Amino acid sequence: MLKGKSVIELTNVHTGEKEVYEDTNLVTEAIADVLNTNIQGMMYDSPSFDGKSGDDWLLPVYERLTGGILLYQNAITEDPTIIYAPLDNPLIGYASSDANNTADTKRGSRNLTESKKVDNSYKYVWDFATSQANGTISCICLTNSLAGKGTQVDSNYFVMLRGDNVKNGISNPDQHSYLDNQRPYIGDGYRMEMISIYNTTAAILRKIPEDYIHAKLLQRTYSLIATDAVEETSIELNHYPYWVSYSGGSKDGTNAPYYNYDGVLTYLFHGADGNWYGISRKDNQKYSSTSNGVDYYNHTTYEWFLDTISAGKGTTQKIILPANTQEVRTVGMSGKWLMFAVDNSTTVYRLDTTNVANIEVVPDATYNYDIDYTFSVDDDVVINGWYYLNGEPKLYVRNLRGDDESSWGRKHLSRYKTYAYQEYCCHYSGYYFIRTYICILHTWRPLTIWLHQLLRRQIRP
């Protein structure tokens, strides 16, 4: 196992007395992952960000990929395969490859004079004042220079390297659930998606072949689009996703779809346990009168249900939502929790998929449907810029760039090591199929200490 070295120097601002601590730290696999991962051959297609393109966006390594530092409250297991720090480990401070001229009190400054090349390696030195990064620090991790800036001022932990329109003029039913895809797999040679149709009582599990990892000879892989499923499995829900239940009159005891057309409704989310979950609605309507041989009904109440698809079988359980709820904005999964908002409320709720009686308001969380975008990363969810862990907001990662086309789509990211891949349909004077390639930078620790690093901290006893 490769090792690095770190030195922490604490200086008493009153007496000038110094305490010095030295330790060794492991080198993770993150740098190798960044340089060697090539989803759909995108590394051959001149990706770029931060004013750099081609290889310049990630080279030189000492400046761009290891130019920042993260300070954590708790120790992190020494395992080279762990390239992301746990989200439940409080982030005490950070610093980048420059001086901090912001009001962010967690951020320190690179000592630009003492940070330099030494003996065929590189020496990093960061300074933290008494007002910066206050708290218990048990772990120091190198990170990329952008992540070392944090997100309080102008940084972004999700960087889109490239986005391309790879197919125009898509029409129903060709787009299928690309409009709102909840789970494209990466690394297994296929993608899976679960969709439902407004006027049917079944959900369809589709398996589509797609090799995301390996570039193919003689083809520009990034421009290809997989539209044909090799497997389709119909799973009976025994109800429409949204439906009307009639009582009285000639329709007494009958049900009908709330919407009656062939549009795709993708309300089902993939969970970390391998099941799919979604909230469905029953609109109860009661007979009112008959006119000219036509029965008329009035809405009385809504009833809500949790649909679960497990091992190819659908089950439905009634749930109790806040009084007078008319619409549910389902935003994603976080562990066992299905996260959602209702109507135009800013409140975020979490539904325990293992106990449907347990529906809670998430403290210290808000939902803004119109302004801040919400997206999922594998089986996790980011709501209004906050990355959730087990139903709680843990790390502010900001949103995807507001000027990219992903604002039109669901923005589901499928992560593979240090990168993520996204595909979706958007509509702008017609349907377009979009693919984007993203570098994930949050809590990303290329090396838990590399070469020689000095952290200077002033303390006020």
N, C-alpha and C positions, 0 to 999 in steps of 0.2 A: 504494500500500500504506500503510495507516494505521500510525503509529508511536506509541510511548509513550516514557517516560523513566524510568530507574532510577538510583539513587545508592547506592553501597555505601560505608559509613564504617567503617573498622577502627580500633579504639582500643587502644593498648598499655596494659595494666593497670598496668605498672610506671612508665612515664614520662608517660602521658597523651597521648603523641604520636599524631596521627591521620593515616591515609591515606584519601583519598577517590577513588573511581572512579565515573565517570558514563558512561552509554551509552544508546543508543536501542534499542527492541525493537518487534517487530511486534505487531499486534492480530490474533488468530485469528478464525475464524468461529464459535467455540463459543457465544457469547452469542446470536447470531442463530439458531443451531441449537436452543438451549434454548427460545427464545421462539416459534419458528416451526414446530417439528416437532409434529405432532398425530396420533399413531398411533391409528387407528380413532376419531377424535373424542374421545379421552380428555380433552383439555384443556377440553372443554366439560362435563365430568362431575365437576367439583370435586375434582381430585386433591389429596392433602394428605400432608405429613409434618412431623415436628419441631414438632407443635402448630399448624401453619399449614395453611390450606386455600384453595382457589381460587387467585387470583394471589399471595396472600400468601406461599406457600411459596417463591416465587422472586423476590419484590420486597420491598424496594428492591434493585436490582442491586448497588449498592456494598456492601451489608451481607451479602447471601446468596450471590450468584453470583460475586462477586470478593472475598470476605472472607478468603481464605487465600492462602498462598504455598508454593511447592515449590522446593527447592534441589537442583540436579542436578550430578553430577560432570562430565558431558560436555556439550558444546554440542549444541543441537538445531537441525536445519535450519530456516531461516526460511521457512516455508511456511504461509500462513494456513489451509490445509485440514487441517494436522496438528493435531488438537485433543487427542490423547492423547500424552503423552511415551512414548518407547519403553521397554518393560519391562526391556530389558537396560542401561538407563542408571541407574546406582546413585543412589538417592534419599538425599542427605546429610542433609537437614533439611526442616522444614516448620513452619508456624505458622498460627494461625487468627485469628478476630476477637476473641479474648479473651486473657487472661493464662494462661500455662501453670502450673498448680498441681499437676502430676503429676510422676512420676519419669522420664518419657520424655526421654532426653537428646538426641533428635533434634529435639525441638519447642521453638521459641522462643515469645515473647510479643508480642502486639500492644501498642504504646505507646498506651494509651487516651487520653492527654492530647494528644499531638501528631498523632494520626490524626483528621482532621476535613475538613469541606468547605472548599475554598478556590477562589475565583474560578470559580464555576460548575463545579467539578470536585471531585475528592476526593483527599486525600493519605493514603497508608498509611505507617505507620512500624512496623517490627518490631525488637525487641531480642533478641540472642542472647548468652548468657554464654559464658565460655571453655569450659565443660563441654558446651555444646550445639552440635549440627550441625558436628562436627569432620570435616574432610576438604577435599579440593579442590572448589571450587564454580565451575563454568564457565557455568551457566545458571540464571536465576531466572524462575519462572513464577507468575503469579497463578493461583489456583484458587478453587473454592467454599469456603465457610467450613467445611463438614463434612469435606472431604478434607484441609484444612489441620490437622485434629486428629490425623491418622494413625489407626492401628487398634490401637495397643498398649494403650490404656486402654478407650475406650468407643465408638469411632466405627465406621462401616460404610460401605464404598464402593459398596454396592449397596442402594439405597433403594426399597422398594416403595411406589409412590404410590397404587395402588389394586388391589384384587383382588376379582373378582366371580364368583359362581356363575351361569353363563348357561344351563345346561341340566341338569335333573335326570332321574333314572331312565334313564340310558343303559345299554343291555345289549349283550352280544356279538351280532353282530360290529360294531355301530354305533361302539363306542369305538375300534375298530381300533388303531392304534398311538399314539393320543393318550396312552395310559398311559405310554409310554416313547419319545416322539417325539424323533428325533435331529436333525432339520433342517427347521424351518419357515422358509422364505425370507421376507424382508421387503423391500418396495420394488419387486418385479417383478410384482405382481398375482396371485401364486399361491404356494403352498407345496408342497414336495416331501417325501416320506417313503418310506423303504425298510423293508419289513416282511417277515417270514417266518412260516410256520405250522409248528407242531411236526410234523405228520404229512405235510408236503409237502417236496419237494426243490427248490422254486423260491422265490425272493424276488420281491416285488411292489413295483415303483416306482409310487407314486401321485402324481398331480399334481392339486391341488385349487385352484380359483380363490378368491382372497381378496385384497381390496384393503385393505392395512394403513395406507396413508398418507393417503388422501383420505376425508374425511367425506362422507356422502351425505345429500342433502336428504330430509326426511320419514321418516327411519329413524334409530332409535337404534342406530348401527352396532355398538356394543360388545356388544349383546345377541344379535347374529346369530352363527350357528354354521355353518361350512362342513362338510358331511358327505359330499357327493357328489364323487367324483373325475371330472374331465373326461377324464383319461387314466389307464390302468392298463397297465403293461408287466410281463409275467412273464419273469423271468431265471432260467434253470436253473443250479442249483448242483451238480447231480449227486450230491447227498447230502443227508441231513436235517441240520438245524443241530446237533442232538445225536442220535447214533444208536448202535445196538447192532449189532456184527458177530459172527456165529456161526461157530464152526468145530466140525466133527464132528457126529454125530447126523443127524437128519432135516433140520435147519436149516443144514447145512454150506454155507458160501459165501453165505449170505443176510444181508441187512441189514433192520433195522426201526427206526422212530423210537423214541428213548428215552422220549419222551412220546407218547402216541397220542390226541390230541384236537385240537380246532380252535382252541386258544388262540394268540394272537399272541406271537411271540418276537422281540423287537427287539434283536438283538445287533449289528446293523450300524451303524457310525458313519460319518458323512460327513467326508471329509478336505479340507484346503485345496486339494488337487490335483483335486478334483471326483470322486474315486473314493469307494467305500464299503468299509469294512474291518470284519471281525469275526473272533472266535476261535471255532471249532467243535470239537466233541469226539466221538471214536469210542471206544465202550466195547467192548473185546474180551472175548468170553465163550466158554469152551471147554466142550464136551460133558462131562458128568459121569456121568449114569446115566439109565436109563429105568425108569419105574414106572407101571404101569397104562396103558401105551401112550403116556405123556407123557415127552418128553425134558427133562432138567434140565441147566442150564448154570451154570457158575461164572465170576464176573468174574476176569480175569487182569490186564489192563493197560488204561490209558487212552492214547490217542494224540490229539495236538492239531494243529490246522491253522489257517492264516490264510486266510480267504476274502476275495477282492478282486473287486469288481464295477466294471468299467471299460468305458465305451462300450457298455453293454448286454450285456456278457458276463461270466460268472463264472469265476474260476480259483481253484484250491485248492493251497496249498503246506504241506507238513508242517513243523511247528516243534517244538523241544525245550524244554519247560518244566521248572521245577524238579522233581526226583524226587518221585513219589507225589502229584503235583497231582491233586486231584479236581474242584475247581470253579474257575472264573475269574470274578472280578468285573471286568468291563470298565468302565472309568470314562471313557474319552474319547480324543480325538485332540489332539496338540500338534505341529504341523508334520508331519514325516514319521513321527512316533512314535505308536503305539497304546499308550496307558497302561493298565495293569491291575494288579490284585492277585490273589493266589491263596488259596483256602481262607479261613482265618481269620487269615492272616498280616498283619502291619502293613507289610510291605515293598511298595514301589511299584516295578513293573517297566516298562520301555519296550521295545517291539518295533519294530525298524526295518522299515517297510513296503517299503523299497527293497532290503532284504537280510535275509531272514527268519532267517538264521543269527545275526544280531546282536540278542541279547536281553540287556539290561543292568539291573542294579539301580540305581535312581536314588539318588544319595547325598543325605544330609540331607533325606530325605523319608519320611513315614510315612502310612499309610492307616488310618483308623478308620471302619469301615462303620456302627457302631451309634450313634455320637455326632455326629460332624461330617458335615454334608452335602456332597456333591460334585455339581457341576453344570457345564454347558458353556456357553460364550458363542460363538456362531457355531461356528467350527471349532477353538476353543481349549477348554481344560479348566481348571476350578478344583477342586483336590483338597484337601479339609479346610481350605478357606480360602485356599490358596496358588494364585495365578494362574501357570500354567505357560507358558513360552515355549521352543519347540523342545526339549521334554522335560525342562525344568528348572524348579523352583519359583523365581519371580523376585520376586513382590510379594505380601505378605500383605494380602488384601482382606477378610478375615473372611468369615463365611457370610451367606447370606440370613437375614433376621430369623427367629428361631426361633418366633415366635408367628404366622407366616402359614401359610396352607394349603399353600404350595408344598412343604412338607416331605413331602407325600404323593406328589408327582410327580417326574419325572426332573429338573425344573428346568433345561430347556434354554432359554437366553435367545438371542433373535435381535436383534442390535444394529442400530439405525439412528441414526447420528450419536451424540447424547448420551443417547439413550434405548434401552430394550430392551423386548421384548415376549415374553410367555410364555403357552403354553396347554398344558393337560394334563388328564388325567382323574385323579380321586382316588376312593377308595372309603371310605365311612364310612356303614354301613347302606345301601348302594346306591352306584351310580356317579354322579359329578357332573363336569361339564365346567367347568373353571376358566380364567379369563384374568386375567393380571396385567400391570400397566404399571409399569415400573421406570426410575428415573433412575440412570445409571452415573456414579459420581463419581471413580473411581480415576484417578490421574495426569491428570486432566481439567484442561486449561489454557485457560480462557476467553480469556485474553490473556497474552501472554508478557511484557508489562509494560503497564499501562494508566495513563494520566494520569501522576501523579507518585508515585513509591514510594521509600522510604528504608529500607535494610537496615543496621542498626547491629550491628556484631560486635566483641566484645571479644576480644583475642588475647593469648596469654601466650608471648612469644618464648623 
